[in-house]
Amino acid sequence: MSDAGQTQRSTGSKIVRFALVGLANTCIDLAAFFLLLKLAMPPLAANVAAWLVAVLFSFVANRFWSFERDPDIRLHHSFLRFVSLGALISLGVSSLSIAVLAGALGVWPAKIGGLIVAAVLNFLSARWSIEGRLLK
């Protein structure tokens, strides 16, 4: 499942790398979200646009640093898997969180709560998208 010369990483190493990419990705997402809100974009539209920026960074970083690439999964298939699952998980969870909780908690707590819930689910989806497996 790994390219020639590519070192096999332990699951613990992948989790740490994924978490570091996730922290950077979260900063990118929040910065873009903040900027778009300041530019008077509605919160749900700003969430989608910020997610698009962040997902591009996340795919590249996770594909080339966090996980071993499965050479049988073509780059565009891996990207489509990553984006489609990311849309269902991170974008869906954060948008749902904003739609449901923003009125009661505020936009920022709702956004951050959605990001936290999506993190674990995103690890599994990223691993499947890039390595072609969920567990092991």
C-alpha positions in Angstrom: 0.0 0.0 0.0 2.9 2.4 0.0 5.1 3.8 -2.7 8.6 2.5 -3.2 11.0 4.1 -0.7 8.1 5.5 1.4 8.4 4.8 5.1 5.5 3.1 6.8 4.2 5.3 9.6 2.6 4.0 12.8 -1.1 4.9 13.4 0.1 7.0 16.3 2.4 9.0 14.0 -0.4 9.4 11.5 -2.7 10.7 14.3 -0.1 13.2 15.4 0.6 14.4 11.8 -3.1 14.6 11.1 -3.6 16.6 14.3 -0.9 19.1 13.3 -2.3 19.4 9.8 -5.7 19.8 11.4 -4.5 22.6 13.7 -3.0 24.5 10.7 -6.1 23.7 8.7 -8.4 25.0 11.5 -6.4 28.2 11.6 -6.8 28.6 7.8 -10.5 27.9 8.0 -11.1 30.3 10.9 -9.0 33.1 9.4 -10.8 32.8 6.1 -14.2 32.6 7.9 -13.3 35.7 9.9 -12.2 37.6 6.8 -15.3 36.7 4.9 -17.5 37.7 7.8 -15.7 41.1 7.9 -16.4 41.4 4.2 -20.1 41.1 5.1 -20.6 37.6 3.7 -23.5 35.7 5.4 -22.2 33.1 7.9 -23.2 30.0 6.0 -21.7 31.2 2.7 -18.6 32.3 4.6 -18.4 28.8 6.1 -18.6 27.1 2.7 -15.9 29.4 1.2 -13.6 29.1 4.1 -14.0 25.3 4.0 -13.0 25.3 0.3 -9.8 27.1 1.0 -9.0 24.9 4.0 -9.8 21.6 2.3 -7.3 22.3 -0.5 -4.5 22.8 2.1 -5.7 19.8 4.1 -5.7 17.4 1.2 -2.2 18.3 0.0 -0.7 18.2 3.5 -2.4 14.9 4.5 -1.6 13.2 1.2 2.0 14.1 1.2 2.9 14.2 4.9 0.3 12.5 7.2 -0.6 9.3 5.4 1.0 6.8 3.0 -0.4 7.1 -0.5 -2.0 4.0 -2.0 -0.5 3.9 -5.5 -3.6 2.2 -6.8 -5.7 5.3 -6.0 -5.3 7.9 -8.6 -4.7 11.5 -7.4 -8.0 12.8 -8.7 -9.9 9.8 -7.2 -8.2 10.4 -3.9 -9.1 14.1 -4.0 -12.7 13.4 -4.9 -13.0 11.0 -2.0 -11.4 13.4 0.3 -13.5 16.4 -0.7 -16.8 14.5 -0.9 -16.3 12.9 2.5 -15.0 16.2 3.8 -18.1 17.9 2.5 -20.4 15.5 4.2 -18.4 15.5 7.5 -16.6 18.8 8.1 -18.7 21.1 6.0 -21.9 19.4 6.9 -21.2 19.2 10.6 -19.9 22.8 10.9 -22.8 24.2 8.7 -25.4 22.2 10.7 -23.7 23.5 13.9 -23.9 27.1 12.7 -27.5 26.7 11.5 -28.7 25.0 14.7 -26.6 26.6 17.4 -25.6 30.1 16.3 -28.8 31.6 17.5 -28.4 30.2 21.0 -24.6 30.2 21.4 -23.3 32.6 18.8 -21.6 32.0 15.4 -18.1 31.4 16.8 -18.9 28.8 19.5 -21.2 27.0 16.9 -18.4 27.1 14.3 -15.7 25.8 16.8 -18.0 23.1 18.2 -18.7 21.8 14.7 -14.9 21.7 13.9 -14.3 19.7 17.1 -17.0 17.1 16.3 -15.8 16.7 12.8 -12.1 16.1 13.6 -12.4 12.4 14.6 -14.6 11.6 11.6 -12.2 13.4 9.3 -9.3 11.3 10.4 -11.1 8.2 9.3 -12.3 9.7 6.1 -8.8 11.1 5.2 -7.2 7.7 5.9 -9.7 6.0 3.7 -9.4 8.6 0.9 -5.6 8.5 0.8 -4.6 5.0 2.0 -7.7 3.1 1.0 -8.4 1.8 4.5 -10.1 2.9 7.7 -8.5 0.8 10.4 -5.1 -1.0 11.0 
